[in-house]
Structure formats: structure tokens, C-alpha cells
């Protein structure tokens, strides 16, 4: 079953695209849906990192199994927690 729940967030980030060039990322879209490429699960947590002003070529997309998504969230939280607080504001 698709939830159609889509969450958007503004980002201050960079991403490395398929041509090995870095580009600005200003937008993140997160949704839970059927994967396009990751056939390890019937549904995946999908994240698109984009700069909408730069066109569709400036996009990095990931499809994570639910367990991989949870593991990634835990790793992100642990990495942030390990840094001095004044650096993570």
C-alpha cells in the first residue's frame, strides 16, 4: 500500500553527481513508496536531494529498505552526537 506521504525540507548541502562534479543541494524530498531500482523490498524510503533551480540533472536519489533507512538515521544521530556541541549548531 502506498502512503503518498511526502515530506520536503530545505537543505544547505552539496552532492556529487554522476559526472563526478559537486553541486549545491537546496531541497530534500522524503517519501515511502515502491522502489524504481531497489528490488530488495516491496517498499522503500526514497530520498531525493536536489537544487530545483539547476534542473533535473542536479539530483541524487536513494532508495533505502526500511531497515537500511533506520540504520542510516541511527548512524547520522551517532555521528552528530560524537562531535562537540558547538560544531553541530
Backbone as XML, in Angstrom:
<?xml version="1.0"?>
<chain id="A" units="angstrom">
  <residue number="1" name="UNK">
    <atom name="N" x="0.832" y="-1.167" z="0.000"/>
    <atom name="CA" x="0.000" y="0.000" z="0.000"/>
    <atom name="C" x="0.885" y="1.241" z="0.000"/>
  </residue>
  <residue number="2" name="UNK">
    <atom name="N" x="0.581" y="2.202" z="-0.837"/>
    <atom name="CA" x="1.326" y="3.458" z="-0.886"/>
    <atom name="C" x="0.724" y="4.440" z="0.104"/>
  </residue>
  <residue number="3" name="UNK">
    <atom name="N" x="1.579" y="5.175" z="0.786"/>
    <atom name="CA" x="1.101" y="6.152" z="1.759"/>
    <atom name="C" x="0.895" y="7.522" z="1.127"/>
  </residue>
  <residue number="4" name="UNK">
    <atom name="N" x="1.596" y="7.797" z="0.073"/>
    <atom name="CA" x="1.577" y="9.108" z="-0.589"/>
    <atom name="C" x="2.037" y="10.211" z="0.349"/>
  </residue>
  <residue number="5" name="UNK">
    <atom name="N" x="2.604" y="9.859" z="1.481"/>
    <atom name="CA" x="3.149" y="10.844" z="2.406"/>
    <atom name="C" x="4.503" y="11.306" z="1.886"/>
  </residue>
  <residue number="6" name="UNK">
    <atom name="N" x="4.600" y="12.582" z="1.580"/>
    <atom name="CA" x="5.823" y="13.164" z="1.059"/>
    <atom name="C" x="6.203" y="14.337" z="1.949"/>
  </residue>
  <residue number="7" name="UNK">
    <atom name="N" x="7.442" y="14.322" z="2.412"/>
    <atom name="CA" x="7.942" y="15.392" z="3.274"/>
    <atom name="C" x="9.054" y="16.127" z="2.537"/>
  </residue>
  <residue number="8" name="UNK">
    <atom name="N" x="9.013" y="17.433" z="2.607"/>
    <atom name="CA" x="10.018" y="18.275" z="1.958"/>
    <atom name="C" x="10.749" y="19.085" z="3.006"/>
  </residue>
  <residue number="9" name="UNK">
    <atom name="N" x="12.017" y="19.321" z="2.753"/>
    <atom name="CA" x="12.805" y="20.135" z="3.674"/>
    <atom name="C" x="13.833" y="20.943" z="2.895"/>
  </residue>
  <residue number="10" name="UNK">
    <atom name="N" x="14.107" y="22.145" z="3.383"/>
    <atom name="CA" x="15.180" y="22.955" z="2.817"/>
    <atom name="C" x="16.501" y="22.429" z="3.350"/>
  </residue>
  <residue number="11" name="UNK">
    <atom name="N" x="17.519" y="22.441" z="2.511"/>
    <atom name="CA" x="18.840" y="21.942" z="2.890"/>
    <atom name="C" x="19.917" y="22.963" z="2.547"/>
  </residue>
  <residue number="12" name="UNK">
    <atom name="N" x="20.998" y="22.918" z="3.273"/>
    <atom name="CA" x="22.225" y="23.633" z="2.936"/>
    <atom name="C" x="23.275" y="22.545" z="2.797"/>
  </residue>
  <residue number="13" name="UNK">
    <atom name="N" x="23.470" y="22.055" z="1.577"/>
    <atom name="CA" x="24.290" y="20.862" z="1.381"/>
    <atom name="C" x="24.933" y="20.867" z="0.003"/>
  </residue>
  <residue number="14" name="UNK">
    <atom name="N" x="25.753" y="19.864" z="-0.220"/>
    <atom name="CA" x="26.365" y="19.610" z="-1.519"/>
    <atom name="C" x="26.237" y="18.139" z="-1.829"/>
  </residue>
  <residue number="15" name="UNK">
    <atom name="N" x="26.229" y="17.816" z="-3.113"/>
    <atom name="CA" x="26.163" y="16.422" z="-3.550"/>
    <atom name="C" x="27.086" y="16.240" z="-4.741"/>
  </residue>
  <residue number="16" name="UNK">
    <atom name="N" x="27.545" y="15.013" z="-4.891"/>
    <atom name="CA" x="28.413" y="14.688" z="-6.020"/>
    <atom name="C" x="27.596" y="13.878" z="-7.010"/>
  </residue>
  <residue number="17" name="UNK">
    <atom name="N" x="27.494" y="14.371" z="-8.222"/>
    <atom name="CA" x="26.665" y="13.738" z="-9.234"/>
    <atom name="C" x="27.413" y="12.707" z="-10.053"/>
  </residue>
  <residue number="18" name="UNK">
    <atom name="N" x="26.705" y="12.117" z="-11.025"/>
    <atom name="CA" x="27.287" y="11.046" z="-11.832"/>
    <atom name="C" x="28.481" y="11.486" z="-12.682"/>
  </residue>
  <residue number="19" name="UNK">
    <atom name="N" x="28.600" y="12.774" z="-12.955"/>
    <atom name="CA" x="29.757" y="13.253" z="-13.723"/>
    <atom name="C" x="30.921" y="13.631" z="-12.812"/>
  </residue>
  <residue number="20" name="UNK">
    <atom name="N" x="30.847" y="13.240" z="-11.541"/>
    <atom name="CA" x="31.864" y="13.497" z="-10.518"/>
    <atom name="C" x="32.039" y="14.972" z="-10.190"/>
  </residue>
  <residue number="21" name="UNK">
    <atom name="N" x="31.065" y="15.782" z="-10.541"/>
    <atom name="CA" x="31.110" y="17.195" z="-10.191"/>
    <atom name="C" x="30.211" y="17.448" z="-8.982"/>
  </residue>
  <residue number="22" name="UNK">
    <atom name="N" x="30.679" y="18.288" z="-8.084"/>
    <atom name="CA" x="29.884" y="18.657" z="-6.926"/>
    <atom name="C" x="28.896" y="19.742" z="-7.327"/>
  </residue>
  <residue number="23" name="UNK">
    <atom name="N" x="27.724" y="19.721" z="-6.716"/>
    <atom name="CA" x="26.744" y="20.766" z="-6.946"/>
    <atom name="C" x="25.990" y="21.060" z="-5.662"/>
  </residue>
  <residue number="24" name="UNK">
    <atom name="N" x="25.397" y="22.243" z="-5.626"/>
    <atom name="CA" x="24.650" y="22.695" z="-4.451"/>
    <atom name="C" x="23.343" y="21.903" z="-4.350"/>
  </residue>
  <residue number="25" name="UNK">
    <atom name="N" x="22.965" y="21.557" z="-3.121"/>
    <atom name="CA" x="21.686" y="20.903" z="-2.851"/>
    <atom name="C" x="20.907" y="21.817" z="-1.909"/>
  </residue>
  <residue number="26" name="UNK">
    <atom name="N" x="19.698" y="22.187" z="-2.324"/>
    <atom name="CA" x="18.892" y="23.105" z="-1.533"/>
    <atom name="C" x="17.584" y="22.497" z="-1.055"/>
  </residue>
  <residue number="27" name="UNK">
    <atom name="N" x="17.295" y="21.277" z="-1.497"/>
    <atom name="CA" x="15.974" y="20.706" z="-1.252"/>
    <atom name="C" x="16.083" y="19.199" z="-1.027"/>
  </residue>
  <residue number="28" name="UNK">
    <atom name="N" x="15.352" y="18.702" z="-0.050"/>
    <atom name="CA" x="15.267" y="17.264" z="0.173"/>
    <atom name="C" x="13.810" y="16.827" z="0.167"/>
  </residue>
  <residue number="29" name="UNK">
    <atom name="N" x="13.530" y="15.747" z="-0.521"/>
    <atom name="CA" x="12.190" y="15.167" z="-0.550"/>
    <atom name="C" x="12.292" y="13.734" z="-0.058"/>
  </residue>
  <residue number="30" name="UNK">
    <atom name="N" x="11.468" y="13.382" z="0.924"/>
    <atom name="CA" x="11.480" y="12.047" z="1.519"/>
    <atom name="C" x="10.078" y="11.463" z="1.394"/>
  </residue>
  <residue number="31" name="UNK">
    <atom name="N" x="10.011" y="10.227" z="0.913"/>
    <atom name="CA" x="8.713" y="9.571" z="0.779"/>
    <atom name="C" x="8.893" y="8.064" z="0.839"/>
  </residue>
  <residue number="32" name="UNK">
    <atom name="N" x="7.826" y="7.361" z="1.222"/>
    <atom name="CA" x="7.827" y="5.909" z="1.332"/>
    <atom name="C" x="6.925" y="5.371" z="0.229"/>
  </residue>
  <residue number="33" name="UNK">
    <atom name="N" x="7.523" y="4.587" z="-0.692"/>
    <atom name="CA" x="6.765" y="4.163" z="-1.863"/>
    <atom name="C" x="7.424" y="2.931" z="-2.472"/>
  </residue>
  <residue number="34" name="UNK">
    <atom name="N" x="6.887" y="2.476" z="-3.577"/>
    <atom name="CA" x="7.508" y="1.389" z="-4.322"/>
    <atom name="C" x="8.834" y="1.881" z="-4.900"/>
  </residue>
  <residue number="35" name="UNK">
    <atom name="N" x="9.876" y="1.060" z="-4.859"/>
    <atom name="CA" x="11.152" y="1.480" z="-5.441"/>
    <atom name="C" x="11.109" y="1.402" z="-6.965"/>
  </residue>
  <residue number="36" name="UNK">
    <atom name="N" x="11.998" y="2.132" z="-7.587"/>
    <atom name="CA" x="12.172" y="2.056" z="-9.040"/>
    <atom name="C" x="13.281" y="1.067" z="-9.370"/>
  </residue>
  <residue number="37" name="UNK">
    <atom name="N" x="14.372" y="1.090" z="-8.571"/>
    <atom name="CA" x="15.537" y="0.248" z="-8.854"/>
    <atom name="C" x="15.869" y="-0.757" z="-7.770"/>
  </residue>
  <residue number="38" name="UNK">
    <atom name="N" x="15.612" y="-0.452" z="-6.516"/>
    <atom name="CA" x="16.000" y="-1.317" z="-5.402"/>
    <atom name="C" x="14.937" y="-2.400" z="-5.205"/>
  </residue>
  <residue number="39" name="UNK">
    <atom name="N" x="15.181" y="-3.554" z="-5.734"/>
    <atom name="CA" x="14.203" y="-4.627" z="-5.657"/>
    <atom name="C" x="14.377" y="-5.506" z="-4.404"/>
  </residue>
  <residue number="40" name="UNK">
    <atom name="N" x="15.143" y="-5.006" z="-3.421"/>
    <atom name="CA" x="15.338" y="-5.749" z="-2.173"/>
    <atom name="C" x="14.106" y="-5.678" z="-1.281"/>
  </residue>
  <residue number="41" name="UNK">
    <atom name="N" x="13.183" y="-4.768" z="-1.585"/>
    <atom name="CA" x="11.979" y="-4.617" z="-0.765"/>
    <atom name="C" x="10.824" y="-4.162" z="-1.648"/>
  </residue>
  <residue number="42" name="UNK">
    <atom name="N" x="9.614" y="-4.473" z="-1.203"/>
    <atom name="CA" x="8.429" y="-4.044" z="-1.955"/>
    <atom name="C" x="8.214" y="-2.538" z="-1.841"/>
  </residue>
  <residue number="43" name="UNK">
    <atom name="N" x="8.615" y="-1.974" z="-0.692"/>
    <atom name="CA" x="8.530" y="-0.534" z="-0.470"/>
    <atom name="C" x="9.873" y="-0.060" z="0.081"/>
  </residue>
  <residue number="44" name="UNK">
    <atom name="N" x="10.236" y="1.157" z="-0.262"/>
    <atom name="CA" x="11.487" y="1.728" z="0.217"/>
    <atom name="C" x="11.256" y="3.163" z="0.679"/>
  </residue>
  <residue number="45" name="UNK">
    <atom name="N" x="12.159" y="3.623" z="1.536"/>
    <atom name="CA" x="12.202" y="5.031" z="1.889"/>
    <atom name="C" x="13.048" y="5.694" z="0.813"/>
  </residue>
  <residue number="46" name="UNK">
    <atom name="N" x="12.473" y="6.628" z="0.113"/>
    <atom name="CA" x="13.148" y="7.269" z="-1.014"/>
    <atom name="C" x="13.490" y="8.703" z="-0.640"/>
  </residue>
  <residue number="47" name="UNK">
    <atom name="N" x="14.710" y="9.097" z="-0.975"/>
    <atom name="CA" x="15.162" y="10.455" z="-0.691"/>
    <atom name="C" x="15.741" y="11.037" z="-1.965"/>
  </residue>
  <residue number="48" name="UNK">
    <atom name="N" x="15.259" y="12.217" z="-2.322"/>
    <atom name="CA" x="15.806" y="12.962" z="-3.459"/>
    <atom name="C" x="16.478" y="14.212" z="-2.924"/>
  </residue>
  <residue number="49" name="UNK">
    <atom name="N" x="17.723" y="14.411" z="-3.301"/>
    <atom name="CA" x="18.472" y="15.615" z="-2.963"/>
    <atom name="C" x="18.580" y="16.426" z="-4.254"/>
  </residue>
  <residue number="50" name="UNK">
    <atom name="N" x="18.074" y="17.673" z="-4.243"/>
    <atom name="CA" x="18.027" y="18.448" z="-5.479"/>
    <atom name="C" x="18.358" y="19.917" z="-5.254"/>
  </residue>
  <residue number="51" name="UNK">
    <atom name="N" x="18.609" y="20.584" z="-6.372"/>
    <atom name="CA" x="18.598" y="22.038" z="-6.454"/>
    <atom name="C" x="17.616" y="22.341" z="-7.575"/>
  </residue>
  <residue number="52" name="UNK">
    <atom name="N" x="16.343" y="22.579" z="-7.247"/>
    <atom name="CA" x="15.328" y="22.755" z="-8.279"/>
    <atom name="C" x="15.648" y="23.833" z="-9.302"/>
  </residue>
  <residue number="53" name="UNK">
    <atom name="N" x="16.427" y="24.835" z="-8.912"/>
    <atom name="CA" x="16.750" y="25.903" z="-9.860"/>
    <atom name="C" x="17.768" y="25.466" z="-10.903"/>
  </residue>
  <residue number="54" name="UNK">
    <atom name="N" x="18.450" y="24.344" z="-10.666"/>
    <atom name="CA" x="19.503" y="23.885" z="-11.580"/>
    <atom name="C" x="19.026" y="22.827" z="-12.574"/>
  </residue>
  <residue number="55" name="UNK">
    <atom name="N" x="17.770" y="22.431" z="-12.493"/>
    <atom name="CA" x="17.236" y="21.460" z="-13.437"/>
    <atom name="C" x="17.380" y="20.026" z="-12.959"/>
  </residue>
  <residue number="56" name="UNK">
    <atom name="N" x="16.773" y="19.082" z="-13.714"/>
    <atom name="CA" x="16.704" y="17.688" z="-13.280"/>
    <atom name="C" x="18.046" y="16.952" z="-13.247"/>
  </residue>
  <residue number="57" name="UNK">
    <atom name="N" x="19.055" y="17.447" z="-13.929"/>
    <atom name="CA" x="20.354" y="16.777" z="-13.908"/>
    <atom name="C" x="21.048" y="16.926" z="-12.557"/>
  </residue>
  <residue number="58" name="UNK">
    <atom name="N" x="20.641" y="17.913" z="-11.788"/>
    <atom name="CA" x="21.233" y="18.139" z="-10.469"/>
    <atom name="C" x="20.370" y="17.466" z="-9.411"/>
  </residue>
  <residue number="59" name="UNK">
    <atom name="N" x="20.465" y="16.140" z="-9.381"/>
    <atom name="CA" x="19.638" y="15.344" z="-8.475"/>
    <atom name="C" x="20.412" y="14.103" z="-8.077"/>
  </residue>
  <residue number="60" name="UNK">
    <atom name="N" x="20.323" y="13.767" z="-6.807"/>
    <atom name="CA" x="20.824" y="12.493" z="-6.303"/>
    <atom name="C" x="19.650" y="11.836" z="-5.601"/>
  </residue>
  <residue number="61" name="UNK">
    <atom name="N" x="19.351" y="10.599" z="-5.967"/>
    <atom name="CA" x="18.220" y="9.887" z="-5.383"/>
    <atom name="C" x="18.713" y="8.591" z="-4.759"/>
  </residue>
  <residue number="62" name="UNK">
    <atom name="N" x="18.121" y="8.230" z="-3.622"/>
    <atom name="CA" x="18.427" y="6.951" z="-2.975"/>
    <atom name="C" x="17.124" y="6.255" z="-2.614"/>
  </residue>
  <residue number="63" name="UNK">
    <atom name="N" x="17.140" y="4.935" z="-2.685"/>
    <atom name="CA" x="16.028" y="4.101" z="-2.260"/>
    <atom name="C" x="16.561" y="3.149" z="-1.200"/>
  </residue>
  <residue number="64" name="UNK">
    <atom name="N" x="16.075" y="3.290" z="0.027"/>
    <atom name="CA" x="16.582" y="2.510" z="1.157"/>
    <atom name="C" x="15.513" y="1.552" z="1.652"/>
  </residue>
  <residue number="65" name="UNK">
    <atom name="N" x="15.914" y="0.321" z="1.948"/>
    <atom name="CA" x="14.982" y="-0.576" z="2.613"/>
    <atom name="C" x="14.666" y="0.037" z="3.977"/>
  </residue>
  <residue number="66" name="UNK">
    <atom name="N" x="13.524" y="-0.299" z="4.575"/>
    <atom name="CA" x="13.216" y="0.277" z="5.891"/>
    <atom name="C" x="14.322" y="0.056" z="6.928"/>
  </residue>
  <residue number="67" name="UNK">
    <atom name="N" x="14.898" y="-1.142" z="6.963"/>
    <atom name="CA" x="15.965" y="-1.386" z="7.951"/>
    <atom name="C" x="17.212" y="-0.567" z="7.631"/>
  </residue>
  <residue number="68" name="UNK">
    <atom name="N" x="17.531" y="-0.392" z="6.366"/>
    <atom name="CA" x="18.676" y="0.440" z="5.993"/>
    <atom name="C" x="18.426" y="1.896" z="6.343"/>
  </residue>
  <residue number="69" name="UNK">
    <atom name="N" x="17.212" y="2.366" z="6.144"/>
    <atom name="CA" x="16.877" y="3.755" z="6.477"/>
    <atom name="C" x="17.018" y="3.995" z="7.976"/>
  </residue>
  <residue number="70" name="UNK">
    <atom name="N" x="16.522" y="3.052" z="8.777"/>
    <atom name="CA" x="16.642" y="3.200" z="10.234"/>
    <atom name="C" x="18.104" y="3.160" z="10.684"/>
  </residue>
  <residue number="71" name="UNK">
    <atom name="N" x="18.890" y="2.290" z="10.069"/>
    <atom name="CA" x="20.317" y="2.207" z="10.401"/>
    <atom name="C" x="21.032" y="3.501" z="10.021"/>
  </residue>
  <residue number="72" name="UNK">
    <atom name="N" x="20.666" y="4.081" z="8.894"/>
    <atom name="CA" x="21.274" y="5.343" z="8.469"/>
    <atom name="C" x="20.909" y="6.468" z="9.433"/>
  </residue>
  <residue number="73" name="UNK">
    <atom name="N" x="19.652" y="6.543" z="9.843"/>
    <atom name="CA" x="19.234" y="7.559" z="10.819"/>
    <atom name="C" x="20.029" y="7.406" z="12.114"/>
  </residue>
  <residue number="74" name="UNK">
    <atom name="N" x="20.180" y="6.186" z="12.598"/>
    <atom name="CA" x="20.949" y="5.942" z="13.826"/>
    <atom name="C" x="22.401" y="6.355" z="13.654"/>
  </residue>
  <residue number="75" name="UNK">
    <atom name="N" x="22.978" y="6.070" z="12.500"/>
    <atom name="CA" x="24.374" y="6.451" z="12.240"/>
    <atom name="C" x="24.531" y="7.961" z="12.165"/>
  </residue>
  <residue number="76" name="UNK">
    <atom name="N" x="23.581" y="8.635" z="11.548"/>
    <atom name="CA" x="23.631" y="10.098" z="11.487"/>
    <atom name="C" x="23.559" y="10.686" z="12.896"/>
  </residue>
  <residue number="77" name="UNK">
    <atom name="N" x="22.613" y="10.199" z="13.701"/>
    <atom name="CA" x="22.486" y="10.690" z="15.077"/>
    <atom name="C" x="23.755" y="10.423" z="15.880"/>
  </residue>
  <residue number="78" name="UNK">
    <atom name="N" x="24.350" y="9.248" z="15.722"/>
    <atom name="CA" x="25.573" y="8.913" z="16.453"/>
    <atom name="C" x="26.739" y="9.798" z="16.021"/>
  </residue>
  <residue number="79" name="UNK">
    <atom name="N" x="26.859" y="10.060" z="14.727"/>
    <atom name="CA" x="27.938" y="10.916" z="14.246"/>
    <atom name="C" x="27.791" y="12.333" z="14.781"/>
  </residue>
  <residue number="80" name="UNK">
    <atom name="N" x="26.557" y="12.853" z="14.768"/>
    <atom name="CA" x="26.334" y="14.191" z="15.313"/>
    <atom name="C" x="26.592" y="14.248" z="16.806"/>
  </residue>
  <residue number="81" name="UNK">
    <atom name="N" x="26.192" y="13.208" z="17.521"/>
    <atom name="CA" x="26.397" y="13.155" z="18.975"/>
    <atom name="C" x="27.875" y="13.067" z="19.336"/>
  </residue>
  <residue number="82" name="UNK">
    <atom name="N" x="28.696" y="12.513" z="18.453"/>
    <atom name="CA" x="30.115" y="12.350" z="18.757"/>
    <atom name="C" x="30.923" y="13.638" z="18.554"/>
  </residue>
  <residue number="83" name="UNK">
    <atom name="N" x="30.330" y="14.611" z="17.880"/>
    <atom name="CA" x="31.029" y="15.872" z="17.624"/>
    <atom name="C" x="30.762" y="16.856" z="18.763"/>
  </residue>
  <residue number="84" name="UNK">
    <atom name="N" x="31.700" y="17.771" z="19.000"/>
    <atom name="CA" x="31.455" y="18.791" z="20.017"/>
    <atom name="C" x="30.190" y="19.593" z="19.680"/>
  </residue>
  <residue number="85" name="UNK">
    <atom name="N" x="29.389" y="19.868" z="20.687"/>
    <atom name="CA" x="28.098" y="20.526" z="20.501"/>
    <atom name="C" x="28.210" y="21.830" z="19.729"/>
  </residue>
  <residue number="86" name="UNK">
    <atom name="N" x="29.274" y="22.596" z="19.991"/>
    <atom name="CA" x="29.406" y="23.902" z="19.326"/>
    <atom name="C" x="29.627" y="23.768" z="17.808"/>
  </residue>
  <residue number="87" name="UNK">
    <atom name="N" x="29.999" y="22.591" z="17.352"/>
    <atom name="CA" x="30.188" y="22.375" z="15.916"/>
    <atom name="C" x="28.916" y="21.921" z="15.212"/>
  </residue>
  <residue number="88" name="UNK">
    <atom name="N" x="27.924" y="21.524" z="15.957"/>
    <atom name="CA" x="26.713" y="20.951" z="15.349"/>
    <atom name="C" x="25.500" y="21.847" z="15.481"/>
  </residue>
  <residue number="89" name="UNK">
    <atom name="N" x="25.713" y="23.114" z="15.710"/>
    <atom name="CA" x="24.601" y="24.062" z="15.838"/>
    <atom name="C" x="24.086" y="24.433" z="14.471"/>
  </residue>
</chain>
